[in-house]
């Protein structure tokens, strides 16, 4: 019975989000999928509660590179890259900003976490050019299955399987599997048993 109700709720959510999907598909050829995603992501991020979770998931399942039907994306979370991949049972807390990222199954992302598309999303090599005009170098950030990223962390490099990143940490270098890392920049303080 419970699965039938969830399936019905997913169907209703798809119907409700259909106008936003049509707008996204109309904007894609003009703006590109990433810019089109930003606008739709901002609109859908404002819907609170369980209804918002179902609507965001219905939309993201159809526009991201992959998004499992069990993903939970909370209020205020924004996406900037259509190439993002969200695995089974991923939880993304409120007010997160996500770029080009792959998040493995059973991963928890705390509130206000930022995962940009790598550490070099803006060029800074030349002082004679404004930063906005310098070449960008986006790279995919991979978060392993079963990881936990604490509140307000900034993750610019890969995080291993079952790794815990402490609240407020800044990940600038890849973290191995099964460790706890904290601080700015994030450093491994222990391995998990």
Backbone as a chain_set.jsonl record, in Angstrom:
{"seq": "XXXXXXXXXXXXXXXXXXXXXXXXXXXXXXXXXXXXXXXXXXXXXXXXXXXXXXXXXXXXXXXXXXXXXXXXXXXXXXXXXXXXXXXXXXXXXXXXXXXXXXXXXXXXXXXXXXXXXXXXXXXXXXXXXXXXXXXXXXXXXXXXXXXXXXXXXXXXXXXXXXXXXXXXXXXXXXXXXXXXXXXXXXXXXXXXX", "coords": {"N": [[0.824, -1.199, 0.0], [1.906, 1.245, 0.838], [3.97, 1.655, -1.052], [2.435, 1.884, -3.347], [1.097, 4.289, -2.851], [3.292, 6.034, -2.837], [4.108, 5.771, -5.484], [1.877, 6.824, -6.784], [2.038, 9.463, -5.823], [4.457, 10.23, -7.026], [3.674, 10.205, -9.714], [1.71, 12.237, -9.743], [3.327, 14.382, -9.017], [4.971, 14.553, -11.275], [3.105, 15.366, -13.21], [2.467, 17.899, -12.15], [4.896, 19.229, -12.359], [5.339, 19.342, -15.013], [4.854, 21.752, -16.641], [7.156, 23.282, -15.934], [9.162, 21.592, -16.845], [8.663, 21.694, -19.615], [9.246, 24.403, -20.086], [11.973, 24.346, -19.433], [12.981, 22.631, -21.473], [12.388, 24.218, -23.678], [14.05, 26.4, -23.208], [16.593, 25.279, -23.307], [17.82, 24.976, -26.024], [18.411, 27.627, -26.53], [19.707, 28.818, -24.277], [21.354, 26.804, -23.386], [21.857, 23.677, -21.623], [22.854, 23.917, -18.959], [22.523, 26.624, -18.094], [19.752, 26.807, -18.436], [18.964, 24.937, -16.561], [19.773, 26.184, -14.161], [17.894, 28.345, -13.797], [15.391, 26.964, -13.634], [15.958, 25.301, -11.477], [16.243, 27.164, -9.439], [13.616, 28.162, -9.245], [12.136, 25.822, -8.505], [13.37, 25.244, -6.111], [12.202, 26.737, -4.164], [9.874, 25.65, -3.158], [8.406, 24.403, -0.341], [8.671, 21.63, 2.058], [7.364, 18.209, 1.877], [5.989, 18.123, -0.532], [7.541, 19.81, -2.146], [9.903, 18.278, -2.222], [9.064, 16.028, -3.731], [8.351, 17.316, -6.153], [10.782, 18.528, -6.975], [12.382, 16.232, -7.296], [10.948, 14.883, -9.345], [11.392, 16.631, -11.465], [14.262, 16.787, -11.588], [14.951, 14.132, -12.157], [14.505, 13.992, -14.821], [16.132, 15.823, -16.07], [18.785, 15.905, -15.159], [22.007, 14.248, -15.564], [21.887, 11.786, -14.236], [19.516, 10.727, -11.838], [18.323, 9.172, -9.139], [15.19, 7.609, -8.244], [14.797, 7.655, -5.523], [16.038, 9.787, -4.389], [16.41, 12.588, -2.193], [15.963, 15.967, -2.218], [16.318, 18.857, -0.558], [14.671, 21.975, 0.485], [15.599, 25.048, -1.07], [17.909, 24.239, -2.374], [20.248, 24.459, -4.998], [21.088, 23.746, -8.397], [23.703, 23.772, -10.807], [24.78, 22.465, -12.978], [23.895, 20.357, -15.563], [25.029, 17.911, -15.876], [25.218, 16.634, -13.442], [25.1, 13.842, -11.155], [23.083, 11.785, -9.225], [22.923, 9.321, -6.861], [21.248, 6.304, -5.643], [19.151, 6.628, -2.797], [20.293, 9.038, -1.928], [20.676, 11.882, 0.108], [20.155, 15.309, 0.138], [20.711, 18.148, 1.852], [19.044, 21.226, 3.001], [19.496, 24.349, 1.243], [21.838, 23.907, -0.317], [24.467, 24.127, -2.804], [25.128, 22.852, -5.89], [27.384, 21.715, -8.336], [29.069, 20.262, -11.058], [28.875, 17.182, -10.247], [29.196, 13.871, -8.918], [27.338, 11.89, -6.89], [27.513, 9.26, -4.771], [25.565, 6.318, -3.891], [23.494, 6.221, -0.917], [24.571, 8.431, 0.375], [24.929, 11.238, 2.52], [24.309, 14.65, 2.451], [24.894, 17.486, 4.183], [23.203, 20.534, 5.413], [23.586, 23.606, 3.552], [25.89, 22.984, 2.1], [28.475, 23.349, -0.259], [29.308, 22.301, -3.428], [31.195, 22.92, -5.816], [32.1, 22.814, -9.327], [34.73, 21.456, -9.166], [38.017, 22.791, -8.261], [38.792, 24.896, -9.833], [36.888, 26.686, -11.05], [36.867, 29.236, -11.946], [39.004, 31.228, -13.887], [42.129, 32.608, -12.913], [44.604, 33.387, -13.671], [45.534, 35.601, -15.159], [46.168, 38.983, -14.577], [45.449, 41.147, -16.076], [43.006, 40.726, -17.215], [39.507, 40.672, -16.538], [38.203, 38.433, -14.071], [35.853, 37.099, -14.783], [36.11, 36.848, -17.53], [38.149, 35.11, -17.994], [39.482, 31.861, -18.873], [37.575, 28.991, -17.932], [37.82, 26.046, -15.911], [36.205, 23.42, -15.498], [35.67, 20.572, -13.454], [34.684, 17.245, -12.679], [33.443, 16.412, -9.489], [33.659, 13.733, -7.346], [31.769, 11.981, -5.014], [32.011, 9.406, -2.846], [30.102, 6.319, -2.308], [28.01, 6.113, 0.597], [29.134, 8.214, 2.007], [29.391, 11.063, 4.244], [28.739, 14.39, 4.342], [29.36, 17.136, 6.213], [27.516, 19.955, 7.587], [27.696, 23.087, 5.899], [30.11, 22.605, 4.609], [32.691, 22.88, 2.091], [33.305, 21.382, -0.886], [35.73, 20.622, -3.053], [37.161, 18.633, -4.223], [37.552, 15.075, -4.793], [35.792, 12.742, -2.666], [36.183, 9.924, -0.671], [34.721, 6.573, -0.45], [32.418, 5.994, 2.166], [33.478, 8.028, 3.726], [33.756, 10.661, 6.121], [33.139, 14.076, 6.197], [33.825, 16.828, 8.085], [31.725, 19.383, 9.587], [31.789, 22.575, 8.082], [34.26, 22.171, 6.908], [36.825, 22.458, 4.359], [37.368, 20.936, 1.461], [40.106, 20.449, -0.392], [41.829, 18.698, -1.561], [41.864, 15.311, -2.802], [40.14, 12.91, -0.764], [40.722, 9.84, 0.94], [39.112, 6.552, 1.081], [36.906, 5.765, 3.819], [37.622, 7.535, 6.021], [37.842, 10.203, 8.484], [37.62, 13.598, 8.034], [38.523, 16.932, 8.794], [38.464, 20.557, 9.123], [40.188, 23.491, 7.711], [42.469, 23.839, 5.309], [40.752, 20.691, 4.67], [41.786, 17.975, 6.679], [42.814, 14.636, 7.286], [41.821, 13.118, 10.239], [41.386, 10.726, 11.467], [40.897, 7.192, 10.875], [37.96, 5.391, 9.917], [36.392, 2.83, 11.846]], "CA": [[0.0, 0.0, 0.0], [2.778, 2.416, 0.937], [4.639, 1.827, -2.352], [1.423, 2.349, -4.298], [0.894, 5.717, -2.58], [4.478, 6.746, -3.312], [4.055, 5.763, -6.94], [0.849, 7.797, -7.143], [2.586, 10.792, -5.539], [5.447, 10.52, -8.072], [2.93, 10.519, -10.935], [1.107, 13.56, -9.583], [4.427, 15.356, -9.047], [5.384, 14.714, -12.672], [2.093, 16.204, -13.871], [2.571, 19.267, -11.651], [6.163, 19.832, -12.769], [5.389, 19.324, -16.468], [5.089, 23.084, -17.233], [8.552, 23.675, -15.724], [9.948, 20.774, -17.77], [8.488, 22.254, -20.965], [10.033, 25.646, -20.121], [13.378, 23.947, -19.462], [13.307, 22.111, -22.803], [12.352, 25.346, -24.612], [15.21, 27.261, -22.947], [17.855, 24.564, -23.575], [18.504, 25.316, -27.272], [18.802, 29.038, -26.518], [20.632, 29.103, -23.179], [22.159, 25.645, -23.041], [21.221, 22.943, -20.522], [23.279, 24.359, -17.631], [21.834, 27.884, -17.771], [18.327, 26.499, -18.302], [18.818, 24.245, -15.279], [19.898, 27.154, -13.06], [16.623, 29.042, -13.6], [14.366, 26.029, -13.152], [16.391, 24.859, -10.154], [15.918, 28.24, -8.489], [12.162, 28.19, -9.071], [11.676, 24.651, -7.76], [13.982, 25.196, -4.778], [11.404, 27.551, -3.236], [8.671, 24.934, -2.72], [8.79, 23.721, 0.903], [8.061, 20.396, 2.526], [7.355, 16.969, 1.112], [5.551, 18.43, -1.905], [8.726, 20.315, -2.834], [10.818, 17.153, -2.447], [8.536, 15.241, -4.855], [8.422, 18.097, -7.388], [12.189, 18.644, -7.384], [12.84, 14.927, -7.78], [10.309, 14.621, -10.644], [12.086, 17.459, -12.451], [15.679, 16.428, -11.696], [15.066, 12.812, -12.776], [14.377, 14.133, -16.27], [17.063, 16.798, -16.649], [20.174, 15.632, -14.785], [22.603, 13.067, -16.197], [21.166, 10.703, -13.571], [18.922, 11.052, -10.541], [17.522, 8.011, -8.743], [13.839, 7.952, -7.764], [14.778, 7.731, -4.064], [16.794, 10.973, -3.968], [15.705, 13.66, -1.499], [16.622, 17.266, -2.357], [15.556, 19.749, 0.319], [14.351, 23.365, 0.173], [16.662, 26.019, -1.278], [19.095, 23.666, -3.026], [20.381, 24.888, -6.39], [21.97, 22.983, -9.285], [24.209, 24.597, -11.903], [25.312, 21.63, -14.064], [22.999, 19.268, -15.94], [25.782, 16.667, -15.828], [25.241, 16.087, -12.082], [24.581, 12.488, -11.008], [22.677, 11.533, -7.848], [22.664, 7.894, -6.709], [20.138, 5.793, -4.846], [19.048, 7.013, -1.387], [21.077, 10.239, -1.614], [19.954, 12.97, 0.788], [20.814, 16.605, 0.002], [20.077, 19.048, 2.804], [18.59, 22.523, 2.504], [20.381, 25.463, 0.873], [23.105, 23.465, -0.911], [24.75, 24.539, -4.183], [25.824, 21.725, -6.49], [27.821, 21.854, -9.72], [29.317, 19.011, -11.758], [29.164, 16.276, -9.138], [28.616, 12.534, -8.851], [27.145, 11.546, -5.483], [27.236, 7.83, -4.672], [24.386, 5.878, -3.146], [23.46, 6.273, 0.543], [25.379, 9.557, 0.858], [24.202, 12.333, 3.166], [24.907, 15.97, 2.276], [24.276, 18.364, 5.178], [22.719, 21.826, 4.938], [24.475, 24.688, 3.12], [27.128, 22.448, 1.529], [28.769, 23.804, -1.614], [30.158, 21.401, -4.205], [31.343, 23.491, -7.161], [32.66, 21.916, -10.343], [36.176, 21.422, -8.968], [38.661, 23.929, -7.589], [39.178, 25.936, -10.797], [35.717, 27.091, -11.837], [37.16, 30.564, -12.493], [40.412, 31.465, -14.172], [42.711, 33.724, -12.147], [46.005, 33.465, -14.066], [45.911, 36.891, -15.739], [45.708, 40.162, -13.84], [44.983, 42.155, -17.028], [41.659, 40.357, -17.654], [38.567, 40.389, -15.444], [38.077, 37.006, -13.787], [34.718, 36.529, -15.523], [36.492, 36.637, -18.925], [39.239, 34.144, -18.073], [38.991, 30.495, -19.129], [37.15, 28.17, -16.799], [38.223, 24.65, -15.998], [35.325, 22.623, -14.65], [35.994, 19.154, -13.334], [33.701, 16.504, -11.888], [33.773, 16.026, -8.119], [32.991, 12.454, -7.036], [31.578, 11.671, -3.597], [31.804, 7.964, -2.808], [28.919, 5.801, -1.62], [28.014, 6.056, 2.05], [29.845, 9.341, 2.623], [28.59, 12.054, 4.968], [29.355, 15.711, 4.245], [28.768, 17.957, 7.264], [26.935, 21.259, 7.294], [28.5, 24.234, 5.457], [31.401, 22.208, 4.027], [32.937, 23.2, 0.687], [33.987, 20.197, -1.403], [36.265, 20.904, -4.385], [37.922, 17.46, -4.663], [36.845, 13.815, -4.553], [35.654, 12.222, -1.306], [36.127, 8.475, -0.772], [33.599, 5.779, 0.051], [32.216, 5.951, 3.622], [34.276, 9.075, 4.368], [33.011, 11.72, 6.793], [33.745, 15.403, 6.116], [33.268, 17.604, 9.183], [31.016, 20.634, 9.31], [32.629, 23.732, 7.817], [35.549, 21.796, 6.303], [37.043, 22.809, 2.956], [38.098, 19.826, 0.846], [40.861, 20.941, -1.548], [42.552, 17.546, -2.122], [41.055, 14.087, -2.664], [40.157, 12.187, 0.511], [40.61, 8.394, 0.71], [37.946, 5.844, 1.623], [36.811, 5.385, 5.221], [38.328, 8.398, 6.962], [37.16, 11.402, 8.966], [38.452, 14.757, 7.713], [37.975, 18.188, 9.297], [39.328, 21.723, 9.064], [40.384, 24.307, 6.513], [41.871, 22.824, 4.437], [40.398, 19.438, 5.348], [42.863, 17.01, 6.947], [42.353, 13.382, 7.875], [42.175, 13.029, 11.665], [41.366, 9.322, 11.867], [40.195, 6.286, 9.971], [36.742, 4.841, 10.522], [36.554, 1.392, 12.13]], "C": [[0.868, 1.262, 0.0], [3.483, 2.713, -0.39], [3.665, 2.336, -3.406], [1.158, 3.838, -4.108], [2.08, 6.552, -3.054], [4.485, 6.84, -4.831], [3.02, 6.765, -7.451], [1.361, 9.217, -6.937], [3.623, 11.19, -6.587], [4.758, 10.9, -9.375], [2.298, 11.896, -10.884], [2.182, 14.643, -9.648], [4.892, 15.603, -10.477], [4.392, 15.589, -13.427], [2.23, 17.666, -13.447], [3.829, 19.986, -12.144], [6.289, 19.91, -14.294], [5.562, 20.718, -17.096], [6.541, 23.567, -17.065], [9.476, 22.868, -16.627], [9.86, 21.307, -19.194], [9.298, 23.537, -21.094], [11.527, 25.337, -20.192], [13.778, 23.506, -20.866], [13.269, 23.223, -23.854], [13.575, 26.255, -24.441], [16.536, 26.609, -23.332], [18.53, 24.951, -24.89], [19.028, 26.759, -27.299], [19.906, 29.298, -25.497], [21.651, 28.005, -22.923], [21.572, 24.975, -21.807], [21.616, 23.438, -19.128], [22.569, 25.641, -17.209], [20.331, 27.658, -17.597], [18.055, 25.818, -16.964], [18.875, 25.219, -14.115], [18.567, 27.834, -12.765], [15.54, 28.138, -13.043], [14.681, 25.539, -11.751], [16.042, 25.905, -9.098], [14.424, 28.292, -8.21], [11.692, 27.041, -8.181], [12.253, 24.575, -6.351], [13.127, 25.901, -3.732], [10.158, 26.853, -2.697], [9.026, 24.097, -1.49], [8.151, 22.353, 1.07], [8.152, 19.229, 1.574], [6.912, 17.19, -0.33], [6.734, 18.924, -2.727], [9.71, 19.207, -3.157], [10.358, 16.344, -3.663], [8.644, 16.009, -6.173], [9.855, 18.235, -7.888], [12.701, 17.333, -7.968], [12.243, 14.62, -9.152], [11.005, 15.406, -11.751], [13.518, 16.972, -12.673], [15.881, 15.06, -12.345], [15.05, 12.907, -14.299], [15.394, 15.085, -16.889], [18.524, 16.569, -16.262], [20.688, 14.401, -15.529], [22.04, 11.798, -15.572], [20.697, 11.181, -12.195], [17.983, 9.903, -10.192], [16.183, 8.462, -8.149], [13.739, 8.027, -6.245], [15.532, 8.949, -3.522], [15.882, 11.954, -3.248], [16.549, 14.927, -1.62], [15.76, 18.276, -1.606], [15.445, 21.181, -0.225], [15.608, 24.209, -0.042], [17.908, 25.493, -1.965], [19.087, 24.007, -4.511], [21.374, 24.0, -7.136], [22.422, 23.892, -10.415], [24.718, 23.792, -13.089], [24.385, 20.448, -14.331], [23.708, 17.916, -15.925], [25.859, 16.037, -14.45], [24.582, 14.711, -12.051], [24.309, 12.217, -9.534], [22.239, 10.078, -7.718], [21.486, 7.583, -5.801], [20.262, 6.225, -3.383], [19.962, 8.177, -0.991], [20.159, 11.251, -0.943], [20.787, 14.243, 0.642], [20.038, 17.597, 0.855], [19.687, 20.386, 2.2], [19.747, 23.472, 2.193], [21.758, 25.034, 0.362], [23.231, 24.035, -2.323], [25.615, 23.455, -4.805], [26.139, 21.995, -7.955], [27.944, 20.494, -10.373], [29.802, 17.979, -10.74], [28.527, 14.913, -9.386], [28.55, 12.166, -7.376], [26.694, 10.098, -5.416], [26.069, 7.516, -3.758], [24.592, 5.995, -1.629], [24.337, 7.381, 1.132], [24.468, 10.624, 1.439], [24.991, 13.624, 2.974], [24.168, 16.908, 3.227], [23.819, 19.69, 4.591], [23.86, 22.758, 4.539], [25.835, 24.201, 2.62], [27.272, 22.969, 0.101], [29.71, 22.8, -2.271], [30.25, 21.988, -5.609], [31.964, 22.461, -8.094], [34.182, 21.925, -10.277], [36.698, 22.711, -8.355], [38.975, 25.081, -8.539], [38.001, 26.361, -11.679], [35.868, 28.501, -12.402], [38.657, 30.667, -12.748], [40.909, 32.677, -13.4], [44.154, 33.995, -12.565], [46.436, 34.856, -14.52], [45.322, 38.04, -14.944], [45.145, 41.226, -14.776], [43.579, 41.875, -17.564], [40.747, 40.19, -16.449], [38.398, 38.876, -15.284], [36.947, 36.381, -14.594], [35.051, 36.232, -16.984], [37.616, 35.615, -19.085], [38.686, 32.733, -18.253], [38.648, 29.759, -17.837], [37.627, 26.744, -17.01], [37.36, 23.85, -15.019], [35.808, 21.18, -14.614], [34.969, 18.496, -12.408], [34.259, 16.18, -10.511], [32.968, 14.772, -7.806], [32.959, 12.233, -5.527], [31.206, 10.196, -3.539], [30.545, 7.547, -2.073], [29.095, 5.818, -0.105], [28.776, 7.176, 2.736], [28.858, 10.241, 3.368], [29.357, 13.362, 4.929], [28.63, 16.622, 5.228], [28.337, 19.327, 6.795], [27.988, 22.297, 6.932], [29.899, 23.863, 4.962], [31.47, 22.686, 2.576], [33.799, 22.064, 0.141], [34.41, 20.466, -2.845], [37.098, 19.762, -4.939], [37.157, 16.207, -4.254], [36.877, 13.405, -3.079], [35.423, 10.717, -1.419], [34.858, 7.855, -0.201], [33.603, 5.781, 1.573], [33.087, 6.953, 4.379], [33.36, 10.13, 4.966], [33.806, 13.019, 6.666], [33.049, 16.261, 7.168], [32.596, 18.89, 8.742], [32.017, 21.768, 9.121], [33.972, 23.423, 7.178], [35.605, 22.254, 4.851], [37.946, 21.738, 2.35], [38.765, 20.336, -0.426], [41.655, 19.842, -2.234], [41.716, 16.301, -1.912], [41.246, 13.428, -1.3], [39.972, 10.7, 0.245], [39.316, 7.827, 1.307], [38.063, 5.708, 3.14], [37.597, 6.213, 6.216], [37.391, 9.495, 7.456], [38.115, 12.553, 8.719], [37.751, 16.025, 8.188], [38.956, 19.322, 9.002], [39.387, 22.411, 7.713], [41.877, 24.469, 6.301], [41.644, 21.522, 5.2], [41.606, 18.52, 5.465], [42.255, 15.782, 7.613], [42.787, 13.343, 9.335], [42.122, 11.605, 12.181], [40.703, 8.502, 10.768], [38.964, 5.776, 10.706], [36.926, 3.358, 10.749], [35.815, 0.534, 11.114]], "O": [[0.604, 2.215, -0.733], [3.585, 3.868, -0.803], [4.039, 3.136, -4.264], [1.009, 4.572, -5.085], [1.903, 7.638, -3.605], [4.832, 7.879, -5.392], [3.26, 7.469, -8.432], [1.143, 10.082, -7.785], [3.674, 12.35, -6.998], [5.203, 11.814, -10.068], [2.34, 12.642, -11.863], [1.977, 15.694, -10.257], [5.176, 16.741, -10.849], [4.794, 16.459, -14.2], [2.124, 18.569, -14.278], [3.825, 21.203, -12.324], [7.25, 20.486, -14.805], [6.364, 20.853, -18.021], [7.088, 24.196, -17.971], [10.469, 23.398, -17.126], [10.866, 21.366, -19.901], [9.97, 23.742, -22.105], [12.263, 25.994, -20.929], [14.797, 23.954, -21.392], [14.032, 23.181, -24.819], [14.076, 26.813, -25.417], [17.499, 27.307, -23.648], [19.728, 25.234, -24.88], [19.982, 27.063, -28.014], [20.918, 29.924, -25.814], [22.692, 28.248, -22.312], [20.87, 25.618, -21.026], [20.801, 23.387, -18.207], [22.068, 25.733, -16.088], [19.711, 28.249, -16.713], [17.044, 26.086, -16.315], [18.096, 25.091, -13.171], [18.149, 27.895, -11.609], [14.849, 28.501, -12.091], [13.78, 25.378, -10.928], [15.601, 25.567, -7.999], [14.012, 28.451, -7.061], [10.946, 27.251, -7.224], [11.684, 23.909, -5.486], [13.313, 25.681, -2.535], [9.455, 27.417, -1.858], [9.849, 23.186, -1.576], [7.235, 21.97, 0.343], [8.905, 19.249, 0.601], [7.4, 16.524, -1.242], [6.914, 18.509, -3.872], [10.293, 19.19, -4.242], [11.168, 16.012, -4.528], [8.989, 15.425, -7.201], [10.118, 18.08, -9.081], [13.368, 17.321, -9.002], [12.955, 14.145, -10.036], [11.185, 14.893, -12.856], [13.937, 16.767, -13.812], [16.888, 14.849, -13.02], [15.528, 12.004, -14.986], [15.507, 15.148, -18.114], [19.418, 17.008, -16.985], [19.905, 13.612, -16.057], [21.745, 10.836, -16.282], [21.386, 11.928, -11.5], [16.975, 9.687, -10.865], [16.071, 9.566, -7.618], [12.698, 8.425, -5.723], [15.643, 9.112, -2.307], [14.727, 12.138, -3.633], [17.7, 14.961, -1.184], [14.611, 18.519, -1.975], [16.039, 21.533, -1.244], [16.57, 24.097, 0.717], [18.876, 26.235, -2.125], [18.071, 23.868, -5.193], [22.375, 23.56, -6.572], [21.637, 24.688, -10.931], [25.06, 24.377, -14.117], [24.12, 19.64, -13.441], [23.048, 16.878, -15.956], [26.502, 15.0, -14.291], [23.645, 14.435, -12.801], [25.188, 12.394, -8.692], [21.296, 9.647, -8.383], [20.826, 8.475, -5.269], [21.35, 6.189, -2.807], [20.359, 8.281, 0.169], [19.02, 11.454, -1.363], [21.971, 14.261, 0.976], [18.859, 17.854, 0.613], [19.963, 20.652, 1.03], [20.818, 23.403, 2.797], [22.743, 25.737, 0.59], [22.234, 24.381, -2.956], [26.706, 23.166, -4.313], [25.282, 22.443, -8.717], [27.043, 19.662, -10.263], [30.988, 17.915, -10.418], [27.457, 14.814, -9.986], [29.572, 12.132, -6.69], [25.635, 9.742, -5.931], [25.645, 8.348, -2.956], [25.712, 5.883, -1.129], [24.793, 7.269, 2.27], [23.381, 10.883, 0.923], [26.179, 13.692, 3.288], [22.959, 17.104, 3.096], [24.022, 19.946, 3.404], [24.95, 22.709, 5.108], [26.824, 24.929, 2.708], [26.299, 23.02, -0.651], [30.774, 22.488, -1.736], [29.483, 21.61, -6.494], [32.309, 21.358, -7.671], [34.846, 22.35, -11.223], [35.932, 23.599, -7.982], [39.387, 26.149, -8.085], [38.113, 26.389, -12.904], [35.077, 28.914, -13.25], [39.471, 30.244, -11.926], [40.187, 33.663, -13.252], [44.858, 34.748, -11.893], [47.579, 35.253, -14.294], [44.122, 38.069, -14.67], [44.434, 42.123, -14.323], [43.021, 42.698, -18.29], [41.163, 39.625, -15.437], [38.448, 38.135, -16.266], [37.073, 35.243, -15.046], [34.35, 35.445, -17.621], [37.992, 35.29, -20.211], [37.564, 32.441, -17.839], [39.323, 29.885, -16.815], [37.814, 26.295, -18.14], [37.738, 23.634, -13.868], [36.29, 20.642, -15.611], [34.46, 19.12, -11.477], [35.398, 15.732, -10.377], [31.75, 14.746, -7.977], [33.988, 12.291, -4.854], [30.2, 9.783, -4.117], [29.981, 8.326, -1.304], [30.185, 5.571, 0.409], [29.038, 7.093, 3.936], [27.649, 10.18, 3.143], [30.484, 13.447, 5.419], [27.428, 16.856, 5.095], [28.748, 19.795, 5.733], [29.038, 22.381, 7.569], [30.779, 24.722, 4.903], [30.444, 22.873, 1.921], [34.893, 21.813, 0.645], [33.574, 20.531, -3.747], [37.685, 19.894, -6.013], [36.221, 16.277, -3.457], [37.834, 13.675, -2.354], [34.56, 10.28, -2.181], [34.044, 8.522, 0.437], [34.646, 5.596, 2.201], [33.397, 6.741, 5.551], [32.318, 10.456, 4.398], [34.995, 13.063, 6.984], [31.827, 16.405, 7.147], [32.866, 19.413, 7.661], [32.968, 21.909, 9.89], [34.753, 24.342, 6.93], [34.575, 22.418, 4.196], [39.128, 21.644, 2.68], [38.093, 20.623, -1.416], [42.11, 20.02, -3.363], [40.942, 16.226, -0.957], [42.349, 13.39, -0.755], [39.15, 10.326, -0.591], [38.542, 8.538, 1.947], [39.158, 5.557, 3.681], [38.178, 5.669, 7.154], [36.299, 9.69, 6.923], [39.274, 12.508, 9.132], [36.543, 16.18, 8.013], [40.12, 19.086, 8.677], [38.758, 22.004, 6.736], [42.51, 25.193, 7.069], [42.26, 21.28, 6.239], [42.347, 18.308, 4.505], [41.31, 15.88, 8.396], [43.967, 13.512, 9.643], [42.729, 11.289, 13.204], [40.05, 9.031, 9.869], [38.922, 5.732, 11.935], [37.553, 2.684, 9.931], [35.845, -0.694, 11.204]]}, "num_chains": 1, "name": "protein.A"}
